[in-house]
Amino acid sequence: MMHFVGAGAPSPVAVPSRLDAFVASQQFDRPTLVMDLDRVEQQYNALQSGLGHARIHYAVKANPAREIIARLVELGSHFDAASKGEISLCLEEGARPQDISFGNTVKRASDVAWAHQQGITLFAADAQEELEKIAENAPGASVYIRLIVEASQADWPLTRKFGCDRDTAMALLGYAKELGLNPVGFSFHVGSQTRRAKMWVPMLNVMAEIWRAAHAAGHAVSVLNIGGGFPAFYGEAIDAPEIYARQVIDLVTERFGDKVQVMAEPGRGMVAEAGVIVAEVMLVSRKSDRDMHRWVYLDIGRFSGLAETEGEAIRYQFETPRDGEPMGPCVMAGPSCDSADVLYEKRPVHLPMTLKAGDRVLIRNTGAYTSTYSSVCFNGFPPLDVVVI
């Protein structure tokens, strides 16, 4: 296969895929994610070029492979860490403490203290108790307050668990000062896989109002963390990463000016398209003579790396050696003895009619949120293996 530079905006010149060449030359005895470091670097450079003055804080949770962290350290990336483990990983691979933010709003007190001892000075919060925890264990630290996003057009909205409303956020700025912390600004997340830059407009408008209100109340906020949402290609057209990032930063600049310190936390948009999962068909069957759909069972499922198929929000692209032959609709499922391990049923996937057990299946653009969502030997199936080239 050939791939084009910039998903969604093909270049006239096709570039041979290192991933395809490597995968074709290898045999795999278990589901394996193969990552191309050079493609990660291309995505980083494209996003950074589009974002301009904004600082990229790579969302480590998307894919914490050590090789990826090390390459991004070389490129000058900053990092958004969600746990002590992720902070430790980044430090071990050479990241500076001042380039790491502890971006989870739910943190263990002892982990806050540990991070502070390592030199981490920037923390996220969305609740009074979290600020108290930070003040006690990381005195004098800088904090940003996460706002809840109540309306999202993303394929994977993040509208409930994290953030607080405007009034609470304003109160938390004042409370942070009382606790001796340094409240530097706000953060939000438009939702994972926000496919069009224009989808950011409603939330940016809300944030601009809150920003002005904070300054009017005497809070000298200067940091705006716009979170993630940068998309990957899953079959529906998206803009190339540089174009998308530039559109987003233009929308931000229109509302906040060019003096604000902008943090961006791409994860999916950085690594998804740099990875392919090599899987195998375990069974093709029909439930009855009347069944319009075949069932195709893979050796990887929801519990071994494809958790984002929940709700069929993320639509992975499948390739087989039999593509080009007559196609038909299939329900896709994983191998485990759990009835919830069904990947796509509402919108069946079209696969070759001749597909059979033992056939190799490539699952494209799976570099994000697959290895990190993989369970530890559920039903005895091994966790997703990872190979970095």
NUZA-858494 format. One line per field, with one value per residue (C-alpha): chain; x, y, z; residue number from 0; residue in three letters. Coordinates in Angstrom, 1 decimal. Example, Ala and Ser with C-alpha at 12.3 -4.5 7.8 and 13.67 -1.06 7.14 Angstrom:
// residues 2
c = [A, A]
east = [12.3, 13.7]
north = [-4.5, -1.1]
up = [7.8, 7.1]
k = [0, 1]
r = [ALA, SER]
//
This chain:
// residues 389
c = [A, A, A, A, A, A, A, A, A, A, A, A, A, A, A, A, A, A, A, A, A, A, A, A, A, A, A, A, A, A, A, A, A, A, A, A, A, A, A, A, A, A, A, A, A, A, A, A, A, A, A, A, A, A, A, A, A, A, A, A, A, A, A, A, A, A, A, A, A, A, A, A, A, A, A, A, A, A, A, A, A, A, A, A, A, A, A, A, A, A, A, A, A, A, A, A, A, A, A, A, A, A, A, A, A, A, A, A, A, A, A, A, A, A, A, A, A, A, A, A, A, A, A, A, A, A, A, A, A, A, A, A, A, A, A, A, A, A, A, A, A, A, A, A, A, A, A, A, A, A, A, A, A, A, A, A, A, A, A, A, A, A, A, A, A, A, A, A, A, A, A, A, A, A, A, A, A, A, A, A, A, A, A, A, A, A, A, A, A, A, A, A, A, A, A, A, A, A, A, A, A, A, A, A, A, A, A, A, A, A, A, A, A, A, A, A, A, A, A, A, A, A, A, A, A, A, A, A, A, A, A, A, A, A, A, A, A, A, A, A, A, A, A, A, A, A, A, A, A, A, A, A, A, A, A, A, A, A, A, A, A, A, A, A, A, A, A, A, A, A, A, A, A, A, A, A, A, A, A, A, A, A, A, A, A, A, A, A, A, A, A, A, A, A, A, A, A, A, A, A, A, A, A, A, A, A, A, A, A, A, A, A, A, A, A, A, A, A, A, A, A, A, A, A, A, A, A, A, A, A, A, A, A, A, A, A, A, A, A, A, A, A, A, A, A, A, A, A, A, A, A, A, A, A, A, A, A, A, A, A, A, A, A, A, A, A, A, A, A, A, A, A, A, A, A, A, A, A, A, A, A, A, A, A, A, A, A, A, A]
east = [0.0, 1.0, 0.1, -0.2, 1.4, -1.4, -4.5, -7.6, -5.5, -3.6, -0.4, -0.1, 3.1, 2.6, 5.2, 5.9, 4.9, 7.6, 4.9, 3.7, 7.2, 8.0, 4.7, 4.9, 8.3, 7.3, 5.3, 3.3, 1.9, -0.3, -2.0, 0.7, 0.7, 3.5, 4.5, 6.5, 8.6, 9.3, 5.6, 5.2, 7.9, 6.1, 2.8, 4.6, 6.3, 3.1, 1.1, 3.7, 4.0, 0.3, 0.1, 2.8, 3.5, 1.4, 3.3, 2.6, 2.1, 1.8, -0.9, 1.2, -1.9, -2.5, 0.6, 3.3, 5.9, 9.3, 10.6, 7.9, 8.5, 12.3, 11.8, 9.4, 11.9, 14.5, 12.0, 11.4, 7.9, 6.3, 4.1, 0.7, 0.9, -2.0, -0.2, 3.0, 3.8, 3.6, 5.6, 8.3, 8.4, 8.9, 11.6, 13.4, 13.4, 15.0, 12.0, 12.6, 10.3, 9.3, 8.1, 5.6, 2.1, 0.2, -3.0, -5.3, -7.8, -8.1, -4.7, -3.5, -2.1, 1.1, 1.6, 1.2, 3.9, 6.1, 5.7, 6.4, 9.6, 10.6, 10.2, 6.7, 5.2, 2.0, -1.1, -4.8, -7.8, -11.5, -12.6, -12.0, -10.6, -8.2, -6.8, -6.4, -4.6, -2.2, -1.6, -0.7, 1.6, 2.9, 2.9, 3.2, 2.5, 0.8, -2.6, -5.1, -8.8, -10.5, -13.9, -16.6, -17.6, -21.4, -21.9, -19.5, -19.5, -16.7, -17.0, -15.9, -17.3, -15.8, -18.7, -19.4, -16.5, -14.0, -14.3, -16.5, -18.9, -18.1, -19.2, -17.3, -14.2, -14.2, -14.5, -11.7, -9.4, -9.9, -9.6, -6.3, -4.9, -6.1, -4.3, -1.0, -1.2, -0.7, -3.8, -2.5, -5.4, -8.0, -8.2, -10.9, -11.2, -13.6, -13.7, -11.6, -11.8, -13.2, -13.1, -13.5, -11.8, -15.1, -16.5, -14.3, -16.1, -18.9, -16.6, -14.0, -16.7, -17.7, -14.1, -13.5, -16.4, -15.0, -11.5, -12.7, -14.7, -11.7, -9.6, -12.5, -12.5, -8.8, -7.3, -4.3, -4.8, -2.3, -2.4, -5.1, -4.9, -7.0, -6.5, -6.7, -9.3, -6.9, -8.3, -6.9, -8.2, -10.7, -12.4, -14.1, -12.2, -10.2, -7.8, -4.1, -2.6, -0.8, -3.9, -6.2, -3.9, -3.5, -7.3, -7.6, -4.9, -6.4, -9.8, -8.0, -6.1, -9.3, -10.8, -7.8, -5.1, -1.6, -0.2, -1.9, 0.2, -1.5, -1.0, -2.2, -2.4, -2.6, -2.5, -4.6, -3.7, 0.0, 0.3, -2.9, -1.8, 1.7, 0.4, -1.1, -2.4, -1.6, -4.5, -5.8, -9.3, -10.2, -13.6, -16.2, -19.7, -23.4, -26.0, -28.6, -29.5, -31.6, -28.7, -27.9, -24.6, -21.5, -19.8, -16.1, -14.2, -10.6, -7.9, -8.2, -11.3, -12.6, -10.7, -7.3, -6.9, -10.0, -11.9, -12.7, -15.1, -17.5, -20.6, -19.0, -17.7, -14.3, -14.5, -11.3, -10.3, -9.7, -7.5, -7.1, -5.1, -8.5, -9.5, -10.8, -12.9, -16.7, -17.6, -20.4, -21.5, -20.0, -20.5, -17.0, -16.3, -13.3, -12.2, -13.1, -16.0, -17.8, -20.9, -19.9, -16.9, -18.6, -16.9, -19.3, -22.9, -25.0, -23.1, -21.6, -18.2, -17.9, -15.2, -14.4, -16.9, -14.0, -12.5, -11.7, -9.9, -6.2, -6.3, -4.3, -6.1, -4.5, -6.3, -5.2, -4.4, -4.5, -1.5, -3.6, -5.6, -5.0, -1.9, -2.9, -6.5, -5.3, -6.3, -3.9, -4.7, -8.5, -9.6, -5.9, -5.5, -2.2, -2.2, -1.5, 2.2, 4.0, 6.8, 8.4, 10.4]
north = [0.0, 3.6, 6.4, 10.1, 12.9, 14.6, 12.5, 14.0, 16.2, 13.8, 14.9, 14.2, 12.1, 8.9, 7.9, 4.3, 3.3, 2.1, 0.4, -1.6, -2.7, -3.8, -5.6, -7.4, -8.8, -10.1, -12.9, -12.2, -14.9, -12.4, -9.1, -6.5, -2.7, -1.5, 2.2, 4.3, 6.8, 8.9, 9.3, 10.5, 13.1, 14.2, 14.7, 16.6, 18.9, 19.5, 20.3, 22.5, 24.4, 25.0, 25.9, 28.5, 30.0, 27.4, 24.8, 21.2, 19.1, 15.6, 13.6, 10.7, 8.5, 8.2, 6.0, 5.9, 3.8, 4.9, 5.3, 7.8, 9.8, 9.8, 11.1, 13.8, 14.9, 15.3, 17.4, 19.7, 18.6, 19.3, 16.6, 16.3, 13.5, 11.9, 10.0, 9.4, 6.7, 8.9, 11.7, 9.1, 7.8, 11.3, 12.2, 8.9, 9.6, 13.1, 15.5, 18.5, 18.9, 22.3, 20.8, 18.4, 19.3, 17.1, 17.4, 14.9, 16.7, 13.6, 13.0, 11.0, 13.4, 11.4, 11.6, 15.4, 15.5, 13.2, 15.2, 18.5, 16.9, 16.0, 19.7, 19.6, 23.0, 23.0, 21.1, 20.9, 21.2, 21.4, 21.2, 22.8, 19.7, 19.2, 22.7, 22.0, 18.8, 20.7, 23.5, 21.1, 18.9, 21.3, 24.7, 27.7, 25.6, 27.0, 25.7, 25.9, 25.3, 23.0, 24.1, 21.5, 21.3, 20.9, 20.8, 18.9, 17.9, 15.5, 11.8, 11.0, 13.7, 14.4, 16.3, 14.8, 13.5, 16.5, 20.2, 22.7, 25.4, 29.1, 30.2, 27.4, 28.1, 31.8, 30.9, 28.4, 31.1, 33.1, 30.1, 29.1, 32.5, 32.1, 28.8, 30.4, 28.8, 30.6, 30.4, 30.9, 30.2, 27.7, 24.5, 22.7, 19.8, 20.0, 16.2, 13.6, 13.3, 16.8, 16.5, 20.1, 23.2, 25.1, 22.7, 24.5, 27.8, 27.4, 26.4, 29.1, 31.7, 30.5, 30.5, 34.0, 35.3, 33.5, 34.8, 38.4, 37.9, 36.6, 39.6, 41.9, 40.2, 40.9, 37.6, 38.0, 34.7, 34.2, 30.5, 28.9, 25.1, 24.1, 20.4, 17.8, 17.0, 17.0, 14.3, 11.2, 9.7, 6.9, 7.0, 10.4, 13.3, 15.6, 18.4, 17.8, 18.3, 21.6, 23.1, 22.0, 23.3, 26.6, 27.0, 26.2, 28.7, 31.4, 30.9, 31.2, 34.3, 36.0, 35.7, 35.9, 37.9, 36.8, 37.4, 34.5, 31.5, 28.6, 25.0, 22.2, 18.6, 16.5, 12.7, 11.0, 13.5, 12.9, 9.1, 7.4, 7.5, 6.3, 2.9, -0.2, -3.3, -6.7, -9.1, -12.4, -13.8, -16.5, -17.4, -16.4, -17.7, -17.1, -17.5, -18.9, -19.4, -16.2, -14.1, -11.3, -10.6, -12.8, -12.7, -12.1, -12.8, -11.4, -12.3, -8.8, -7.2, -4.6, -5.9, -6.4, -3.0, -1.9, -0.3, 2.8, 0.7, 1.2, 2.9, 2.5, 6.1, 5.3, 3.5, 1.7, 0.9, -2.8, -4.2, -7.8, -9.7, -10.4, -6.7, -6.2, -9.4, -9.2, -7.6, -8.2, -6.8, -8.3, -7.9, -7.6, -9.2, -10.1, -13.5, -13.3, -15.2, -12.0, -11.0, -7.3, -8.0, -6.9, -4.2, -3.1, -4.3, -1.1, -0.3, -3.5, -3.5, -4.6, -7.2, -9.8, -12.6, -15.1, -14.0, -17.0, -18.1, -17.5, -14.5, -11.5, -8.2, -4.8, -2.3, 1.2, 4.3, 2.5, 4.2, 5.9, 4.5, 0.8, -0.4, 1.6, 0.3, -3.3, -5.6, -7.9, -11.4, -11.3, -14.8, -15.7, -13.7, -11.9, -8.0, -6.2, -6.4, -3.2, -2.9, 0.5, 1.0]
up = [0.0, -0.5, 1.8, 1.2, 3.2, 5.1, 5.6, 4.1, 1.8, -0.5, -2.2, -5.9, -5.0, -3.1, -0.5, 0.2, 3.7, 6.0, 8.1, 5.1, 4.1, 7.7, 8.2, 4.9, 5.9, 9.3, 10.9, 14.0, 16.4, 18.3, 17.7, 17.3, 17.0, 14.8, 15.2, 12.8, 14.8, 11.6, 11.1, 14.7, 14.0, 10.8, 12.7, 15.4, 13.0, 11.1, 14.2, 15.6, 12.4, 12.3, 16.0, 15.8, 19.2, 21.0, 23.0, 22.3, 25.5, 24.0, 25.8, 27.0, 27.6, 23.9, 23.5, 26.1, 24.2, 25.4, 21.9, 21.2, 24.3, 23.6, 20.0, 21.2, 23.8, 21.0, 19.1, 22.0, 22.9, 26.3, 27.9, 29.5, 32.1, 33.9, 36.6, 38.6, 36.2, 33.1, 34.8, 35.7, 32.1, 30.7, 33.2, 32.5, 28.8, 29.3, 29.6, 31.9, 34.9, 33.7, 30.4, 32.1, 33.4, 35.7, 33.8, 35.5, 37.8, 40.0, 41.7, 44.7, 47.4, 47.7, 43.9, 44.0, 46.6, 44.6, 41.4, 43.3, 44.6, 41.0, 40.0, 38.5, 39.1, 36.9, 37.9, 36.8, 39.1, 38.8, 42.5, 45.8, 47.5, 44.6, 45.2, 48.9, 48.0, 45.7, 48.2, 50.9, 48.9, 46.3, 48.0, 45.7, 42.5, 39.4, 38.6, 35.8, 36.2, 33.9, 32.5, 31.6, 27.9, 27.9, 24.1, 21.9, 18.3, 18.7, 17.7, 21.3, 23.6, 27.0, 28.5, 32.0, 34.1, 34.0, 34.5, 36.4, 35.3, 35.0, 38.4, 40.1, 38.0, 39.0, 42.6, 42.3, 41.0, 44.1, 46.4, 44.8, 45.7, 49.3, 49.4, 48.2, 44.8, 41.5, 39.3, 35.8, 33.6, 32.3, 30.3, 28.4, 26.0, 22.9, 22.7, 21.1, 17.3, 16.6, 12.9, 11.8, 13.3, 13.0, 15.7, 18.2, 17.8, 20.4, 23.2, 22.3, 22.4, 25.9, 27.0, 25.7, 27.9, 30.9, 30.2, 30.1, 33.3, 35.1, 34.1, 35.1, 38.5, 39.0, 38.0, 35.8, 33.9, 31.1, 30.2, 28.0, 27.7, 24.7, 25.3, 22.5, 19.9, 17.0, 14.7, 12.9, 9.7, 10.2, 6.8, 6.9, 5.4, 7.7, 7.0, 7.0, 10.5, 9.7, 8.1, 11.0, 13.7, 11.9, 11.7, 15.4, 16.5, 14.2, 16.0, 19.3, 18.3, 17.1, 20.5, 22.9, 21.0, 20.4, 23.9, 25.7, 26.4, 24.6, 25.5, 23.2, 24.1, 20.9, 21.5, 18.8, 16.2, 17.0, 16.9, 15.6, 11.9, 12.8, 13.8, 12.3, 14.1, 12.5, 13.4, 12.2, 11.4, 13.9, 12.5, 9.9, 10.4, 10.0, 12.8, 10.5, 6.8, 7.1, 8.5, 6.1, 7.8, 8.4, 11.8, 11.6, 14.8, 15.1, 17.5, 18.9, 20.5, 22.8, 25.8, 23.9, 22.4, 20.5, 23.4, 21.4, 19.3, 22.2, 20.8, 17.4, 17.8, 16.3, 13.0, 12.2, 8.6, 7.8, 5.0, 4.0, 1.3, -0.4, -0.9, -4.5, -4.4, -4.0, -0.6, 1.9, 5.3, 8.4, 12.2, 13.7, 17.1, 19.3, 20.5, 24.2, 26.0, 26.7, 24.9, 25.0, 22.9, 19.7, 17.7, 14.9, 14.6, 14.2, 11.1, 9.7, 8.0, 4.4, 3.9, 1.1, 0.8, 0.6, 3.9, 6.1, 9.3, 9.2, 6.9, 8.1, 8.8, 9.0, 11.2, 10.1, 12.1, 15.4, 17.0, 19.7, 22.6, 21.7, 23.5, 26.6, 26.6, 26.3, 29.2, 30.9, 29.6, 29.9, 29.1, 28.8, 25.6, 25.6, 25.7, 22.5, 21.6, 20.4, 17.9, 17.2, 14.0]
k = [0, 1, 2, 3, 4, 5, 6, 7, 8, 9, 10, 11, 12, 13, 14, 15, 16, 17, 18, 19, 20, 21, 22, 23, 24, 25, 26, 27, 28, 29, 30, 31, 32, 33, 34, 35, 36, 37, 38, 39, 40, 41, 42, 43, 44, 45, 46, 47, 48, 49, 50, 51, 52, 53, 54, 55, 56, 57, 58, 59, 60, 61, 62, 63, 64, 65, 66, 67, 68, 69, 70, 71, 72, 73, 74, 75, 76, 77, 78, 79, 80, 81, 82, 83, 84, 85, 86, 87, 88, 89, 90, 91, 92, 93, 94, 95, 96, 97, 98, 99, 100, 101, 102, 103, 104, 105, 106, 107, 108, 109, 110, 111, 112, 113, 114, 115, 116, 117, 118, 119, 120, 121, 122, 123, 124, 125, 126, 127, 128, 129, 130, 131, 132, 133, 134, 135, 136, 137, 138, 139, 140, 141, 142, 143, 144, 145, 146, 147, 148, 149, 150, 151, 152, 153, 154, 155, 156, 157, 158, 159, 160, 161, 162, 163, 164, 165, 166, 167, 168, 169, 170, 171, 172, 173, 174, 175, 176, 177, 178, 179, 180, 181, 182, 183, 184, 185, 186, 187, 188, 189, 190, 191, 192, 193, 194, 195, 196, 197, 198, 199, 200, 201, 202, 203, 204, 205, 206, 207, 208, 209, 210, 211, 212, 213, 214, 215, 216, 217, 218, 219, 220, 221, 222, 223, 224, 225, 226, 227, 228, 229, 230, 231, 232, 233, 234, 235, 236, 237, 238, 239, 240, 241, 242, 243, 244, 245, 246, 247, 248, 249, 250, 251, 252, 253, 254, 255, 256, 257, 258, 259, 260, 261, 262, 263, 264, 265, 266, 267, 268, 269, 270, 271, 272, 273, 274, 275, 276, 277, 278, 279, 280, 281, 282, 283, 284, 285, 286, 287, 288, 289, 290, 291, 292, 293, 294, 295, 296, 297, 298, 299, 300, 301, 302, 303, 304, 305, 306, 307, 308, 309, 310, 311, 312, 313, 314, 315, 316, 317, 318, 319, 320, 321, 322, 323, 324, 325, 326, 327, 328, 329, 330, 331, 332, 333, 334, 335, 336, 337, 338, 339, 340, 341, 342, 343, 344, 345, 346, 347, 348, 349, 350, 351, 352, 353, 354, 355, 356, 357, 358, 359, 360, 361, 362, 363, 364, 365, 366, 367, 368, 369, 370, 371, 372, 373, 374, 375, 376, 377, 378, 379, 380, 381, 382, 383, 384, 385, 386, 387, 388]
r = [MET, MET, HIS, PHE, VAL, GLY, ALA, GLY, ALA, PRO, SER, PRO, VAL, ALA, VAL, PRO, SER, ARG, LEU, ASP, ALA, PHE, VAL, ALA, SER, GLN, GLN, PHE, ASP, ARG, PRO, THR, LEU, VAL, MET, ASP, LEU, ASP, ARG, VAL, GLU, GLN, GLN, TYR, ASN, ALA, LEU, GLN, SER, GLY, LEU, GLY, HIS, ALA, ARG, ILE, HIS, TYR, ALA, VAL, LYS, ALA, ASN, PRO, ALA, ARG, GLU, ILE, ILE, ALA, ARG, LEU, VAL, GLU, LEU, GLY, SER, HIS, PHE, ASP, ALA, ALA, SER, LYS, GLY, GLU, ILE, SER, LEU, CYS, LEU, GLU, GLU, GLY, ALA, ARG, PRO, GLN, ASP, ILE, SER, PHE, GLY, ASN, THR, VAL, LYS, ARG, ALA, SER, ASP, VAL, ALA, TRP, ALA, HIS, GLN, GLN, GLY, ILE, THR, LEU, PHE, ALA, ALA, ASP, ALA, GLN, GLU, GLU, LEU, GLU, LYS, ILE, ALA, GLU, ASN, ALA, PRO, GLY, ALA, SER, VAL, TYR, ILE, ARG, LEU, ILE, VAL, GLU, ALA, SER, GLN, ALA, ASP, TRP, PRO, LEU, THR, ARG, LYS, PHE, GLY, CYS, ASP, ARG, ASP, THR, ALA, MET, ALA, LEU, LEU, GLY, TYR, ALA, LYS, GLU, LEU, GLY, LEU, ASN, PRO, VAL, GLY, PHE, SER, PHE, HIS, VAL, GLY, SER, GLN, THR, ARG, ARG, ALA, LYS, MET, TRP, VAL, PRO, MET, LEU, ASN, VAL, MET, ALA, GLU, ILE, TRP, ARG, ALA, ALA, HIS, ALA, ALA, GLY, HIS, ALA, VAL, SER, VAL, LEU, ASN, ILE, GLY, GLY, GLY, PHE, PRO, ALA, PHE, TYR, GLY, GLU, ALA, ILE, ASP, ALA, PRO, GLU, ILE, TYR, ALA, ARG, GLN, VAL, ILE, ASP, LEU, VAL, THR, GLU, ARG, PHE, GLY, ASP, LYS, VAL, GLN, VAL, MET, ALA, GLU, PRO, GLY, ARG, GLY, MET, VAL, ALA, GLU, ALA, GLY, VAL, ILE, VAL, ALA, GLU, VAL, MET, LEU, VAL, SER, ARG, LYS, SER, ASP, ARG, ASP, MET, HIS, ARG, TRP, VAL, TYR, LEU, ASP, ILE, GLY, ARG, PHE, SER, GLY, LEU, ALA, GLU, THR, GLU, GLY, GLU, ALA, ILE, ARG, TYR, GLN, PHE, GLU, THR, PRO, ARG, ASP, GLY, GLU, PRO, MET, GLY, PRO, CYS, VAL, MET, ALA, GLY, PRO, SER, CYS, ASP, SER, ALA, ASP, VAL, LEU, TYR, GLU, LYS, ARG, PRO, VAL, HIS, LEU, PRO, MET, THR, LEU, LYS, ALA, GLY, ASP, ARG, VAL, LEU, ILE, ARG, ASN, THR, GLY, ALA, TYR, THR, SER, THR, TYR, SER, SER, VAL, CYS, PHE, ASN, GLY, PHE, PRO, PRO, LEU, ASP, VAL, VAL, VAL, ILE]
//
